[in-house]
Amino acid sequence: MVGEKAPITAKLDRTLHALGFQYDLVSPERIAGHLKVTETCCQPFNVLNGGVSALMAESLASMGAYIASGFKRVAGVQLATNHLRAALLGDFLEADARPVHAGKTIQVWEVHIWKIDPSTAEKKTLVSTSRVTLLSNRQAPNDLKDYEQMIKSFAKL
Protein backbone atom coordinates (compact mmCIF):
# COMPACT_ATOMS: atom_id res chain seq x y z
CA MET A 1 0.00 0.00 0.00
CA VAL A 2 2.85 2.39 0.77
CA GLY A 3 4.30 1.89 -2.70
CA GLU A 4 0.99 2.92 -4.23
CA LYS A 5 1.05 6.24 -2.36
CA ALA A 6 4.54 7.28 -3.39
CA PRO A 7 3.51 8.58 -6.85
CA ILE A 8 0.59 10.61 -5.42
CA THR A 9 2.83 12.04 -2.70
CA ALA A 10 5.30 13.17 -5.36
CA LYS A 11 2.49 15.03 -7.11
CA LEU A 12 0.96 16.49 -3.93
CA ASP A 13 4.19 17.80 -2.40
CA ARG A 14 7.50 17.57 -4.26
CA THR A 15 9.55 18.91 -1.36
CA LEU A 16 8.30 16.45 1.26
CA HIS A 17 8.47 13.63 -1.29
CA ALA A 18 12.16 14.41 -1.88
CA LEU A 19 12.74 13.73 1.84
CA GLY A 20 10.83 10.43 1.65
CA PHE A 21 7.57 11.62 3.24
CA GLN A 22 4.36 9.88 2.18
CA TYR A 23 0.79 11.03 2.71
CA ASP A 24 -1.56 8.47 4.26
CA LEU A 25 -4.74 10.53 4.73
CA VAL A 26 -5.88 13.80 3.18
CA SER A 27 -9.16 15.36 4.31
CA PRO A 28 -10.47 18.74 5.54
CA GLU A 29 -10.43 17.40 9.12
CA ARG A 30 -7.08 15.61 9.15
CA ILE A 31 -3.89 15.27 7.15
CA ALA A 32 -1.56 12.41 8.06
CA GLY A 33 1.58 10.83 6.71
CA HIS A 34 4.82 9.15 7.59
CA LEU A 35 8.56 9.47 7.12
CA LYS A 36 11.57 7.29 7.77
CA VAL A 37 14.43 9.45 9.06
CA THR A 38 17.27 9.18 6.55
CA GLU A 39 20.61 10.94 6.23
CA THR A 40 18.89 13.50 3.98
CA CYS A 41 16.71 14.54 6.95
CA CYS A 42 19.45 14.65 9.58
CA GLN A 43 21.92 17.06 11.09
CA PRO A 44 25.54 15.84 11.10
CA PHE A 45 24.82 14.18 14.47
CA ASN A 46 22.29 11.77 12.87
CA VAL A 47 19.42 13.62 14.56
CA LEU A 48 16.35 14.80 12.62
CA ASN A 49 16.86 18.40 11.56
CA GLY A 50 14.33 20.66 13.29
CA GLY A 51 13.70 22.39 9.98
CA VAL A 52 12.35 19.10 8.61
CA SER A 53 9.83 18.97 11.47
CA ALA A 54 8.81 22.55 10.73
CA LEU A 55 8.57 21.80 7.00
CA MET A 56 6.31 18.80 7.65
CA ALA A 57 4.11 20.87 9.99
CA GLU A 58 3.65 23.78 7.61
CA SER A 59 3.15 21.53 4.58
CA LEU A 60 0.48 19.37 6.23
CA ALA A 61 -1.33 22.37 7.73
CA SER A 62 -1.24 24.19 4.39
CA MET A 63 -2.67 21.18 2.57
CA GLY A 64 -5.45 20.87 5.17
CA ALA A 65 -6.25 24.58 5.08
CA TYR A 66 -6.35 24.53 1.28
CA ILE A 67 -8.95 21.76 1.32
CA ALA A 68 -10.93 23.11 4.31
CA SER A 69 -11.18 26.55 2.68
CA GLY A 70 -12.82 25.13 -0.42
CA PHE A 71 -9.54 25.21 -2.35
CA LYS A 72 -8.72 28.86 -1.71
CA ARG A 73 -5.15 30.10 -1.84
CA VAL A 74 -3.51 29.78 1.59
CA ALA A 75 -0.46 31.46 3.07
CA GLY A 76 1.24 30.65 6.34
CA VAL A 77 1.50 33.65 8.65
CA GLN A 78 2.78 32.01 11.86
CA LEU A 79 4.60 28.79 12.67
CA ALA A 80 5.56 27.79 16.21
CA THR A 81 7.30 24.46 16.69
CA ASN A 82 8.38 22.82 19.92
CA HIS A 83 10.98 20.09 19.58
CA LEU A 84 10.36 17.74 22.52
CA ARG A 85 12.45 14.65 21.81
CA ALA A 86 15.06 13.67 19.28
CA ALA A 87 14.31 11.46 16.31
CA LEU A 88 17.37 9.57 15.14
CA LEU A 89 18.57 8.19 11.85
CA GLY A 90 16.41 5.16 11.00
CA ASP A 91 13.43 6.15 13.18
CA PHE A 92 9.94 6.01 11.72
CA LEU A 93 7.76 9.10 12.17
CA GLU A 94 4.06 9.73 11.83
CA ALA A 95 2.74 13.26 11.34
CA ASP A 96 -0.84 14.23 12.12
CA ALA A 97 -2.41 17.65 11.41
CA ARG A 98 -5.85 18.75 12.58
CA PRO A 99 -7.62 22.10 12.53
CA VAL A 100 -8.06 24.00 15.77
CA HIS A 101 -10.03 26.68 13.90
CA ALA A 102 -11.02 26.52 10.23
CA GLY A 103 -12.44 29.99 9.65
CA LYS A 104 -13.14 31.68 6.34
CA THR A 105 -10.19 34.07 6.70
CA ILE A 106 -7.85 32.55 9.28
CA GLN A 107 -7.18 28.91 10.04
CA VAL A 108 -5.12 27.45 12.86
CA TRP A 109 -3.83 23.89 12.63
CA GLU A 110 -2.03 21.76 15.20
CA VAL A 111 0.52 19.23 14.02
CA HIS A 112 2.02 16.41 16.08
CA ILE A 113 4.96 14.30 14.99
CA TRP A 114 5.37 10.96 16.72
CA LYS A 115 8.13 8.39 16.68
CA ILE A 116 6.46 5.02 16.00
CA ASP A 117 7.43 1.42 16.51
CA PRO A 118 7.60 -0.02 12.96
CA SER A 119 6.80 -3.55 14.18
CA THR A 120 3.50 -2.54 15.81
CA ALA A 121 2.79 0.89 14.25
CA GLU A 122 2.09 2.17 17.77
CA LYS A 123 2.93 5.77 18.60
CA LYS A 124 5.78 5.81 21.09
CA THR A 125 7.16 9.26 21.66
CA LEU A 126 5.97 12.74 20.79
CA VAL A 127 8.88 14.29 18.87
CA SER A 128 7.42 17.72 18.12
CA THR A 129 4.26 19.75 18.20
CA SER A 130 3.53 22.76 16.02
CA ARG A 131 0.82 25.35 15.64
CA VAL A 132 0.40 26.84 12.18
CA THR A 133 -1.73 29.92 11.44
CA LEU A 134 -2.75 30.47 7.82
CA LEU A 135 -4.55 33.12 5.82
CA SER A 136 -7.16 31.28 3.76
CA ASN A 137 -9.40 33.72 1.93
CA ARG A 138 -7.73 34.49 -1.40
CA GLN A 139 -8.82 33.07 -4.71
CA ALA A 140 -6.50 30.35 -6.00
CA PRO A 141 -4.99 30.87 -9.45
CA ASN A 142 -6.75 29.09 -12.32
CA ASP A 143 -3.61 27.11 -13.13
CA LEU A 144 -4.11 25.17 -9.86
CA LYS A 145 -7.31 23.49 -11.10
CA ASP A 146 -5.45 20.30 -12.09
CA TYR A 147 -3.80 20.22 -8.66
CA GLU A 148 -7.20 20.70 -7.00
CA GLN A 149 -8.66 17.80 -9.02
CA MET A 150 -5.75 15.55 -8.08
CA ILE A 151 -6.25 16.32 -4.38
CA LYS A 152 -9.98 15.68 -4.69
CA SER A 153 -9.30 12.28 -6.24
CA PHE A 154 -6.95 11.30 -3.39
CA ALA A 155 -8.68 13.01 -0.44
CA LYS A 156 -11.46 11.76 1.76
CA LEU A 157 -13.96 14.56 1.06
N, C-alpha and C positions, 0 to 999 in steps of 0.2 A: 504494500500500500504506500509506503514511503516513496518508493521509486516512481510511482504514478504522480506524486505531488511535486516532484522536483521540477518538471517542465512548467507547471502553472506558477510555482514560486518564482522561477526565473522571469516570467512575464509580469507577475504582480509587483515584484520589487527586486530589481537587478542588484542593488547594493547589498541587501541582506543575503540574496542568493549567492553572491560572490564569497560570502563568509561561510556558506554552508547551511544557512537558516532555511527551514521549510515551514510553510503555513500548514496548519492542521484544521483550523476552523476560522471561517470568515463570516461574520454576521453583524448587524447593527448593535447587538447587545454584548458581543464578545469576539475578540480576535485572539487566536492562540497559535502557537507554533513551537518548534524545537530546534536546538542547535547542539552539535557536538563541538566542544572547545578544541580547536586545532591551533597549530603554531601561528596561523594567519590572524587569529583572534587574540593572541597573547602578547603581554609585555615580555621583555627579555627574561624575566624570572619565571616564565611558564605559568603566569597568572592571567586570567581574563582581563583584558584592557577595559577599564571603566568606560571608555568611549564607546565600546561595543555594546555594553549594557544600555547606555544612553541612546545609541542608535536604534537598538531594538525597541526601546520604549517609545521613542518618538515615531518610528515607522509604524508600529502596531496601532498606536493611538491615532495617528493620521489616517490610516486605512479605515479604522472604525468610525472616525468622525466624518470621513468622506461618505461612507455608506449611510450613517445615521442622519446626515444632513440632506439626504435625497440626492447625493452626488453633486454637492456644491463644492467649489474650490475651498480648500482648507489651508490654513497657515498656522504653524506653531508660534505661540507668543511667549510661552513660559515652559521650562523643563526643569524639574527638581528631582534629582536622583540621589538616593541614599544607598551606598554600597555597604552591605551588612556583613557579608562573609565572602571569602575568596572562592572563586571557581578555578580549578586547575586544568592544565592540559589533559585532555582525554575525558573530562567530565561531560555529562549530558545535562542540558538545560531545557527547561520548559518555560515559555513566556506566556503570560495571560493578561490581556487588557480588557477592562470593562469601564463603561461610562459611569462617572459620578453624577454628571449633569450633561444632558444632551440638548441644550437649548438651540434656538434658531440662529443666534449670533455667536454665542460662546459655548464651547464644550470643554468639559474637564474629564480626563480619563486617568484611571489608576492602572499601573502596570506592575506586575510582580514577576520576578524571574527566580525560578526554583532550580536547585540541583536535584536531579532525579536518579533513582537507582535503575539502571537499564535492565536489570533482570526482573524487576517487579513493576516498573513504571510508576512507583510510588514517589511522591514528593518527599524529599528529605530535608533540605535546608533552604531557607529563603536567602538568596544571594543579594538581590537588590529590590528596591521598591521605588517607583517613580510616579510623579504626578505631572501630567501634560495638559496644558491649557491651549486651546486652539480657537482661532477665529474661523467661523464656518458659515458665512453668509454671502459669499461672493459667487457669481455665476462661473461655472467651470468653462474653459475654452471648448469650442466645438470639436477640436481635434482630439479630445479625450473621450469621445463617444465610443470608440472601439475598446478603450480601456474599461470604461463603464460596463459595456456589454460582457467583457471577459470576467469582470468581478461578479456581475450578476449570475453568470453561468456557474461560477465556483462557489459563491456565497450561499448561505442558508438564509434566504430572505422571506 
